[in-house]
Amino acid sequence: MENVIEIENLKKSFNGSEVLKGISLTVKKGENLVVLGKSGQGKSVTIQCVVGMIEPDEGSIKVLNKEINELDEQELKDIRGRIGFLFQHAALYDSMTVRENLAFPLKRVLKVKDEAEIEQRSVEALEAVGLADAIDKMPSDLSGGQRKRMGLARTLIVKPEIILYDEPTTGLDTITSKEISRLILSIREKYKASSIIITHDMSCARITADRIVIMNDGKCIAEGTYEQLENSSDTFINSFFKI
């Protein structure tokens, strides 16, 4: 199966402090890759490098067979249009209704002008996340779980080939976290998207992961299925699964 993301020997420092010390990982087409690691290990920095928000010091990042570090501004914009990024706090525009939040990436990124198409795709995206009745609400009217779903709907509306999830269940209660995790699975099935899922939530990892990579001290130190890593004889790796 082909790789949609290939990262080799990725390095990044901030103010002389090394955050990434040679990260290498791949994501296969249609795969959910979960990245685990303690805070400050560079997980979020890695996916920000993938979309060109942060420029690495060294290393190679290929996304959909394009070398990110060699793209010009328009080419990078085109690649970003094929990637969905679900931010940790949903990053909704609080002054816009749900409808307006959904229309924004269609008009801004895809340059869609047909109002009927915008309406249809907005409704479809909301139905996919179980929020069809929220289209005219303000983000402040939504619960934490609904805001996550809304953020996901806005990600899906551009029909991305790759989705990057940054702590998709943070701040949610156990039941809502499991609902979001199952939603991530259903989205993979419906949209055939490939994903990187950064999480501290082991329930989310167990539900969503086809494969898991563990990061520590700026490097990838282990990879495998949930079951393989859970049964590892390495005490550090095993510690993630004993929480």
C-alpha positions, 0 to 999 in steps of 0.5 A: 500500500502506498505511503501518503506521508513520508518523514525522514530524519526530521529535526527542529530546534527552538532557541537552541533547544532540540525538539525533534532529533531525527523523526522518521515515520510513514502513513499509508493510504487509508491508515489511522496512525496514532502518535503517543508521547509525553508533553513536549516531545514534539508531536504537534511540531511534527504535524505542523511541519507536515502542513508547512506551518513550521519549517524544519531545520533538517530532514525530508517531508513528502506529502502525497508524493510532494516534497513539502520543503521544495514547494512554492507558495501556490503549490503549498496552498494546493497541498494544504487544500488536500489536508484537513487539520483538526486543532486541539480547541476546534479553532472555530470563528466565534463571531460566525454561525455554524453555517458561516464557519462551514462556508468559510473554507469552501469560499476561501480555500476551494473558491466555491461561489455557488450558494446551493453547493455550499449549502449542500456540502455544509449539510452533508458535513454536519450530517456526517458528524451528527450535528444537522440541527446546529447549522444556524447556532453560534459556537458559544451555543455548542457543548465541548463535544459539539464544538469538536464535532463542528471542527471536524465538520469544517475539516471534512467539508473540503473532502481532504485526503489526509486529516491531522488530529491534534488531541481530538478528545482533550477536555471531553468526558469519557463518554463523549471522548469515545463518541469522538473516537468512534466518529474518527473511525466512521469518517475513515470508512466514509471518506477513505482519508488517511490520518495522524492522530496525536493523543494522550487518550489511550481509549482513543488510541485503542479505538482508532489506531491501525498502528501506533508510533511512540515518541520520546526525547525527540525521536520515534522509539517504537511502533506497532499495533496497540496489542503489540505495544501493550505487551512490550517487555520495554517498561517505558513503552509498557507504561503508556498502557498501564495508566 
